[in-house]
Amino acid sequence: MKKINRLLASLVLGVAMLGAGVPQALAAKEPAVILIVNFQALFAESKVGQDVNAQVQAQAKTIEENSSKQLEGFIAEARKLAEQKEVLGVETYKERIAALQKRQQEAQADANKKLQALQVGQARAQAEIEAVLKPIFVEVMNRHGGTVMLDQSSVLAGGVDLNVTAEIMQVLNERLPKLKVTPVDPAELQKQR
């Protein structure tokens, strides 16, 4: 019986010692510090994001206004041709209508090309903003002892106290308040590859 009691006592002591070692081993590893950033807000609400969006909207509006004016001109020209249809003759009328339609299609294709160039320019500007943001992310992570930074869209719940968006935005506003958006012809990009 004494042997069994000693065996049980040593077993209990061994388990207790093992149990005491587990928390120390876990305590040796620091828990992950997860920081959250609203990436979309950085582009929409920062000074540079608002500047880029305003430029893109203004340039797109100019393209659309010019396209509308051209369309009005084509409509007026088509009406004029319709009025002169009998004087021009059927063949001449058809030729002029076909030429008008071709010019209209070319004008529309040109407007589409300009809008695509603007989209590529916007994407390039966003890439420049991202390049400025990367070192800011690292700085903020180091400042907070963070080990992981997640976009807010990836977080299902919690983390309000770990959101560093405002801090990152403040640094971004200081480092990059403006950025010129220059349309880039997609054909030029293909030539560079």
Steps between C-alpha positions, in 0.01 A plus 500: 500500500787734583647431157170589334470820706857599412433422135182706505676785683784508249249479215301793643821696556616425147168613354510813716852579382402434141192719541712777649733485200225540241397854594865607509553362151187674376601822675835489321319549170335838473148508365448641150409867492260552212451852368212597274497757222215609273685496168199632309471800734867583442429542129164673541562734794870587494608828340676323216207260449254787476739688268534200267123436498426868424746499210360179356140627526590834339686333214222245445241780498700689234521187283126437536411866426715499186343172393150642552583811296632284218187286511281810478703610197454161335124511566476850349699389199276194456191722509650731242579203277143372540368839387728489193428136419297570186746761371803278563360185345481156657861391438660825621269504802598141592871580458477807723297317766755215497786752533314674786444168680867412457608835649255449788640153572856634487407782740342251740804272477724800571293594806516140625877498446533822702290353783717185501814716511352685796425172679859384445624837630280461808633148561856630468425777753354244742814288461709806592284555809543134597878536465490790748269306733716188534774660713233684701337164579835366624562809715156481661533124560836554669364787710213282628699177523274352235569167340219499241302774324166413343266695280176579681302318231667175617397545864165348591471632855689699762819692468367856532775583751764360262395710199793719392340653190493856637865483602607368160285759321662783697848387393385447139348851493834644613715301257281506189227767501470518118578288197452587133288253304625467145303288252710217359418354161465121541684457169802678654500251787508208257796657318690526830458126572 
